[in-house]
Amino acid sequence: MWIATVGNIDWPKNPRASADEQKKQYVRLLDTAAAMHMNAVFVQIRPNSDAFYPSPYEPWSQWITGTQGKDPGYDVLAFMLKEAHARNLEFHAWFNPYRVSRQDDVKKLSPKSPARQHPDWVRKYGGGLWYDPGLPQVRDLVTNAVLDVVRKYDIDAVHFDDYFYPYPEGGEFPDAATHKTYGAGMSKGDWRRANVNTLVQSLSKRIHDAKPWVRFGISPFGVWRNKSTDPAGSPTSALQSHDDIYADTRTWIKKGWLDYVTPQLYWPIGDPRADYAKLVAWWAAQVKGTRVQLTIGQAAYRVGEDATWRNPAELSRHLTLNAKYPQVQGDVFFSASDIAANRRGFAARIRADHYARPALRPVVDGRGGAAPPAVQNTAAAPADGGQSGDGVKDVKAVKGVKVTWRASEGAASYGVYRVDGKGPACAAVRPADLVADVRGGGIVDPSAKPGRTYTYYVTALDRLGHQSGPARGATATAPQG
């Protein structure tokens, strides 16, 4: 799920709350994700040319303290990353490349803001401030900000959302002078797309040169172009990201600049302007035959909005439809507060229909990595509560079966599979039998039914999802209640 910080949408709800209270709020969101059997969070750490970490390039974000440039007293990103990984949630660091402020007075920014120091980089538009994407200095700033985080923090991915050139709000984005200087004879539209393409291509290379295992993904507006404009477009009649915000997502996929794409398909099935079902088919066709993974952005925020969205099963229907397309490898929900609120029971419905068990992340191809050696010394024993969980957070009074193993070199996490009864010592594992995907050296399986016998198999995974074969199984009987 996305955790949005701009405007305090998801976190922190109150930027002036104490650090301890903010931390508790964030942990509750992570626990919500874990309870939903989600396996990743996309957390906004640079919403407005600012930072949720000590940055040499940009000031502390106003959304963490209420005042841009004010130190919150702790490294927010380090804390967020540690807590996410403790729950084996991937951490996708979400950056907004060009947005500077939701208000249009540069003088209200921190003196440490690059926009305050270089007002010639900034354009007023739509009641806010934006960097001009046509300026090389702006591309350098974005690149430096991203690479600073990639090098200093153990993030799993760099994530951009749909904000490139601003959405049209009446009038022309004021970049005529920049186009005159740098346009090289291109039309303004082609030049703007080239500016964004240059950033995406160069940043992809720089990220992977620094850390090949860190992925780069973008969540674009759900329509690239309408078929009425371009035969390669989708059967829709909506805003076109290619033409209106100059985001040529289809090119990014075809060129292999992205590791994953998460189009925001925020329409219901059957929408006359942009039918969710038709758009899923279109995006699946775009990634087919490429190494770019497709996940779908889901509009949790719309639940309850109108007659269609008042049906708590609408998003569950989306996931059922996705299963028809093998290219669709997951879903991302906007946003965390909506998942936690569970309006009309929609999140519980998704969990019951689709997320009853944990799931491994899809394997990332083309970025190196290999399955770690198989784990050794798998053991299983009754757990009667109050004992150490060997890597499981706070397992006091948890009853079930305790499963332990010896760590495997190079493993980032471990998949734990369970079958009923006494299984063979060696057996293939099935996704349907997965009961946990964890870091550390053990779990307590609280879902084991009292008096039932189970056999457990453990696999080792690297951070790109490559999975070892299972170790020899271990059998135990859960204690009676």
C-alpha positions in Angstrom: 0.0 0.0 0.0 1.0 3.6 -0.5 1.8 5.7 2.6 1.3 9.3 1.5 2.9 12.0 3.6 2.1 15.1 1.5 -0.7 17.0 3.2 -0.4 14.5 6.0 -2.8 12.2 4.0 -1.7 9.0 5.7 1.2 9.8 8.0 1.9 11.6 10.2 -1.6 12.7 10.8 -0.4 15.4 13.0 3.1 16.8 12.1 3.3 18.5 15.5 2.8 15.3 17.4 5.7 14.0 19.4 8.2 11.7 17.7 7.0 8.8 19.9 3.4 9.3 18.9 4.3 9.6 15.2 6.3 6.4 15.4 3.3 4.6 17.0 1.1 5.8 14.1 3.5 4.6 11.5 3.9 1.2 13.1 0.1 0.8 13.3 0.0 1.3 9.5 2.7 -1.3 9.0 0.8 -3.7 11.2 -2.3 -3.1 9.1 -0.3 -4.0 6.0 1.1 -7.2 7.7 -2.3 -8.2 8.9 -3.6 -7.9 5.3 -0.7 -10.2 4.2 0.7 -7.4 2.1 4.4 -7.6 1.4 5.4 -4.0 0.5 4.9 -0.4 1.4 5.5 2.6 -0.9 6.4 5.5 1.4 6.6 9.1 0.3 9.9 10.5 1.5 10.4 13.5 -0.8 7.0 15.0 -1.4 7.9 18.6 -2.1 11.6 19.0 -2.9 12.1 18.2 0.8 13.2 15.2 2.8 12.1 12.7 5.5 15.8 12.1 6.2 18.9 14.3 6.7 19.7 15.5 3.2 22.6 17.5 2.0 20.5 18.8 -0.9 17.1 19.7 0.6 15.5 20.7 3.9 13.5 18.6 6.3 9.9 18.2 5.1 7.2 20.4 6.6 5.0 17.3 6.7 7.0 15.8 9.5 7.3 18.7 11.8 4.9 21.4 10.5 7.8 23.7 9.5 10.0 23.1 6.5 13.6 22.8 7.5 12.9 21.9 11.2 14.8 18.8 12.4 12.4 16.2 13.9 15.1 14.9 16.1 15.4 11.5 14.5 16.2 10.0 11.1 12.7 9.4 10.0 13.6 7.3 7.0 16.0 5.0 9.0 13.2 4.4 11.5 10.6 3.7 8.8 12.9 1.4 6.9 13.9 -0.6 10.0 10.3 -1.1 11.1 9.2 -2.2 7.6 12.0 -4.7 7.2 11.3 -6.0 10.7 7.9 -7.1 9.3 9.5 -8.3 6.0 7.7 -5.5 4.1 9.7 -4.3 1.1 10.3 -0.5 1.3 9.8 1.4 -1.9 11.1 5.0 -1.4 8.6 7.3 -3.1 10.0 10.5 -4.6 8.1 13.3 -6.4 10.6 14.6 -9.0 9.3 18.1 -9.9 6.8 19.3 -7.3 8.1 22.0 -5.0 5.1 23.4 -3.0 1.3 23.4 -2.8 1.4 27.2 -2.4 3.1 29.6 -4.8 5.2 31.9 -2.7 8.9 31.0 -2.9 9.7 33.2 0.1 7.6 30.9 2.3 10.0 28.0 1.7 12.9 27.2 3.9 16.1 29.2 3.2 17.7 25.7 2.7 15.3 24.9 -0.1 16.9 24.7 -3.6 13.9 26.4 -4.9 14.5 29.4 -2.6 18.2 29.4 -3.5 17.5 29.1 -7.3 14.1 30.8 -8.0 15.0 30.7 -11.7 14.5 26.9 -11.6 10.9 27.4 -10.4 7.6 28.0 -12.2 4.3 29.0 -10.7 1.4 26.9 -12.0 -2.0 25.8 -10.7 -1.6 27.6 -7.3 1.6 25.8 -6.6 5.4 25.8 -7.4 7.1 23.4 -9.8 10.6 22.9 -11.0 11.0 23.3 -14.7 11.7 19.8 -16.1 13.5 21.3 -19.1 16.4 22.6 -17.0 19.5 20.3 -16.7 20.0 21.7 -13.2 16.6 20.3 -12.1 17.5 16.9 -13.5 20.7 17.0 -11.6 19.0 17.9 -8.4 16.4 15.1 -8.7 19.2 12.6 -9.5 21.4 13.7 -6.6 18.5 13.5 -4.2 17.5 10.0 -5.3 21.1 8.6 -5.4 21.8 10.0 -2.0 19.1 7.8 -0.6 20.0 4.8 -2.7 23.6 4.9 -1.4 22.9 5.7 2.2 19.8 3.5 2.9 18.9 -0.1 2.4 15.8 0.6 0.4 14.3 -2.0 -2.0 13.1 0.3 -4.7 12.9 3.9 -5.9 9.3 4.8 -6.8 7.8 7.8 -8.7 4.1 8.4 -8.9 2.1 10.1 -11.7 3.3 13.7 -11.2 5.7 14.8 -14.0 4.7 18.0 -15.8 1.7 19.2 -13.7 -1.8 18.1 -14.6 -3.6 20.8 -16.7 -5.3 23.4 -14.6 -6.0 26.1 -17.2 -3.4 28.0 -19.0 0.0 26.9 -20.3 2.8 25.7 -18.1 5.2 28.7 -18.2 8.3 27.2 -19.8 8.5 29.1 -23.2 11.9 30.6 -22.4 13.3 27.2 -21.4 11.9 25.7 -24.6 13.5 28.4 -26.6 16.9 27.8 -25.0 16.9 24.0 -25.0 14.2 22.9 -27.5 16.6 22.1 -30.4 13.9 22.6 -32.9 11.5 20.1 -31.3 7.8 20.9 -30.8 7.0 21.8 -27.2 5.2 18.5 -26.6 8.0 16.3 -28.0 10.6 18.4 -26.1 8.7 18.0 -22.8 8.4 14.3 -23.3 12.1 14.1 -24.1 12.9 15.9 -20.9 11.0 13.4 -18.8 12.4 10.5 -20.8 16.0 11.7 -20.2 15.4 11.8 -16.5 13.8 8.3 -16.4 16.5 6.7 -18.6 19.5 8.3 -16.8 18.1 7.7 -13.3 17.4 4.1 -14.1 21.0 3.6 -15.1 22.4 5.5 -12.2 20.3 3.6 -9.6 21.3 0.2 -11.1 25.0 1.2 -11.4 25.0 2.1 -7.7 23.0 -0.9 -6.5 21.8 -3.4 -9.1 19.3 -5.0 -6.8 17.4 -1.7 -6.1 14.5 -1.5 -8.5 13.0 1.5 -10.2 9.3 1.7 -10.6 6.7 4.3 -11.7 3.0 4.5 -11.1 1.6 6.5 -14.0 -1.9 7.8 -14.7 -3.9 4.9 -16.0 -4.3 6.0 -19.6 -1.3 6.4 -21.9 -3.2 7.5 -25.0 -6.8 6.9 -26.2 -7.3 4.7 -29.2 -9.0 7.6 -31.0 -5.7 9.5 -30.8 -3.3 6.7 -31.4 -4.1 3.1 -32.7 -1.7 1.8 -30.1 -3.7 3.4 -27.3 -6.4 2.0 -25.0 -10.1 1.9 -25.8 -10.8 4.8 -23.5 -11.8 8.5 -23.6 -9.8 10.0 -20.7 -6.9 12.3 -20.0 -3.8 11.1 -21.8 -0.6 11.1 -19.8 1.4 11.1 -23.0 -0.1 14.3 -24.2 -1.3 16.1 -21.0 1.5 15.5 -18.5 4.2 14.4 -21.0 4.7 10.9 -19.4 5.5 8.5 -22.2 5.1 5.4 -20.1 4.8 3.0 -23.1 8.3 4.0 -24.2 9.7 3.5 -20.8 8.4 -0.1 -20.8 9.5 -0.9 -24.3 13.0 0.5 -23.6 13.3 -1.5 -20.4 14.0 1.6 -18.2 11.7 0.4 -15.5 11.7 -2.7 -13.3 8.0 -2.4 -12.6 5.0 -0.2 -13.7 2.0 0.3 -11.5 -0.7 2.2 -13.6 -3.3 3.9 -11.5 -6.5 2.2 -12.7 -8.8 4.1 -10.5 -12.0 3.4 -12.4 -14.6 0.6 -11.8 -15.3 -2.3 -14.1 -17.6 -1.1 -16.9 -16.8 2.6 -16.6 -17.8 4.2 -20.0 -14.8 6.5 -20.1 -12.1 4.1 -18.9 -13.2 0.5 -18.2 -11.0 -1.1 -15.6 -11.3 -4.5 -17.4 -10.2 -3.1 -20.8 -7.3 -1.2 -19.2 -6.0 -4.2 -17.4 -5.9 -6.0 -20.7 -4.2 -3.1 -22.4 -1.4 -2.8 -19.8 -0.9 -6.6 -19.7 -0.3 -6.4 -23.5 2.3 -3.6 -23.0 4.5 -5.6 -20.6 4.1 -8.9 -22.3 7.5 -10.1 -23.6 9.4 -7.6 -21.5 11.1 -7.8 -18.1 8.9 -5.0 -16.7 6.7 -6.3 -13.9 3.1 -5.1 -13.9 1.2 -4.3 -10.7 -2.1 -2.4 -10.6 -2.8 0.7 -8.6 -6.2 0.3 -6.9 -8.4 3.1 -5.7 -9.1 2.2 -2.1 -9.9 5.9 -1.5 -12.9 5.7 -3.7 -14.8 3.1 -1.8 -18.2 4.4 -0.8 -17.9 7.4 -3.2 -20.9 6.6 -5.4 -23.3 3.8 -6.3 -20.6 1.6 -8.0 -18.1 2.2 -5.3 -20.6 1.6 -2.5 -20.3 -2.1 -3.3 -17.6 -3.3 -1.0 -16.8 -6.1 -3.4 -15.8 -3.8 -6.3 -12.1 -4.0 -5.6 -12.3 -7.7 -4.9 -13.8 -8.1 -8.4 -10.8 -6.2 -9.8 -8.4 -8.7 -8.3 -10.5 -11.6 -9.5 -10.3 -10.2 -13.0 -6.5 -9.6 -12.8 -6.1 -13.4 -12.3 -7.0 -13.8 -16.0 -3.8 -12.1 -16.9 -0.5 -13.7 -15.9 1.3 -10.5 -16.5 -0.4 -8.9 -13.5 1.8 -9.7 -10.6 0.2 -7.8 -7.8 -1.7 -4.7 -6.6 -0.9 -1.5 -4.7 -3.6 0.3 -2.8 -4.1 4.0 -2.4 -3.8 4.5 0.3 -2.9 3.3 3.8 -5.5 5.2 5.7 -8.2 3.7 3.5 -7.0 0.2 4.1 -6.9 0.8 7.8 -10.4 2.4 7.8 -11.8 -0.7 6.0 -14.9 1.3 4.9 -17.9 -0.9 4.2 -15.7 -3.9 5.0 -13.9 -3.7 1.6 -10.4 -4.4 3.0 -11.7 -7.4 5.0 -13.4 -8.6 1.8 -10.1 -8.4 -0.2 -8.3 -10.3 2.6 -10.9 -13.0 2.7 -11.2 -13.4 -1.1 -7.6 -13.0 -2.1 -5.1 -12.5 0.7 -6.0 -15.3 3.1 -2.4 -16.4 3.0 0.9 -14.5 2.7 2.5 -14.3 -0.7 6.1 -14.1 -1.9 7.1 -11.2 -4.1 7.6 -12.0 -7.7 11.1 -12.8 -8.9 12.9 -9.9 -10.5 14.6 -10.9 -13.7 17.6 -9.2 -15.3 19.1 -7.6 -12.1 21.4 -10.4 -11.0 20.9 -12.4 -7.9 20.5 -16.1 -7.3 18.8 -18.5 -5.0 20.7 -18.8 -1.7 21.8 -22.2 -0.5 19.1 -24.3 1.1 18.6 -23.8 4.8 19.7 -26.5 7.3 18.6 -27.9 10.6 14.9 -27.2 10.2 13.2 -28.2 13.4 9.6 -28.0 14.7 8.2 -28.3 18.2 5.1 -27.5 20.1 5.0 -23.9 21.4 3.0 -23.4 24.6 3.4 -19.6 24.9 5.9 -17.4 26.7 9.0 -18.7 24.8 11.4 -17.0 22.5 10.3 -16.8 18.9 13.8 -16.8 17.4 13.3 -13.8 15.2 9.5 -13.4 15.6 8.5 -10.1 17.2 6.8 -10.5 20.6 5.5 -14.0 20.7 4.7 -14.1 24.4 1.7 -16.3 25.1 1.5 -17.5 21.5 0.6 -21.1 21.1 1.1 -23.2 18.1 4.1 -24.8 16.4 7.6 -23.3 16.7 9.7 -23.7 13.6 13.4 -22.9 13.5 16.2 -23.2 11.0 19.8 -22.3 10.5 20.3 -19.1 8.5 21.4 -19.4 4.9 24.2 -17.2 3.6 22.9 -14.5 1.3 19.3 -15.0 2.3 17.1 -11.9 2.8 14.0 -13.8 3.9 12.6 -17.3 4.3 9.4 -18.9 3.1 7.8 -21.3 5.5 5.3 -23.9 4.1 3.0 -26.2 6.0 1.2 -29.5 5.0 -1.2 -31.5 7.1 0.1 -34.7 8.7 3.5 -36.3 8.5 4.8 -35.4 5.1 7.9 -36.8 3.3 11.3 -35.6 4.4 11.8 -34.0 1.0 8.9 -32.5 -1.1 8.2 -29.7 -3.5 6.5 -26.7 -2.0 3.3 -25.1 -3.3 2.3 -21.4 -3.0 -1.0 -22.5 -1.4 0.9 -24.0 1.5 2.9 -20.9 2.4 2.2 -19.8 6.0 4.9 -17.2 6.5 7.6 -15.1 4.7 9.9 -13.8 7.3 13.3 -12.5 8.2 15.2 -14.1 11.0 15.6 -17.7 12.1 12.2 -18.9 13.2 8.5 -18.4 13.6 5.7 -19.5 15.8 2.7 -20.7 13.7 -0.3 -19.6 15.7 -2.7 -20.9 13.1 -1.8 -24.5 13.8 -4.8 -26.2 15.3 -4.5 -27.8 18.7 -3.7 -31.5 18.5 -3.1 -31.4 14.8 0.2 -32.7 13.3 1.9 -30.7 10.6 5.1 -30.9 8.5 7.0 -27.7 7.8 9.4 -26.9 4.9 11.6 -23.8 4.7 13.1 -22.1 1.7 15.6 -19.3 1.5 15.1 -16.2 -0.8 17.4 -13.5 -1.9 16.1 -9.9 -2.0 15.1 -10.3 -5.7 12.9 -13.2 -5.0 15.0 -16.1 -6.1 14.1 -19.1 -4.0 16.1 -22.1 -2.9 14.7 -25.6 -2.8 13.1 -26.6 0.5 15.1 -28.0 3.4 14.2 -31.4 4.8 10.8 -31.2 6.5 10.2 -31.1 10.2 7.1 -32.5 11.9 5.4 -31.5 15.1 2.0 -31.6 16.8 0.4 -28.4 18.0 -0.2 -28.3 21.7 -3.8 -28.8 23.0 -5.5 -25.6 24.1 
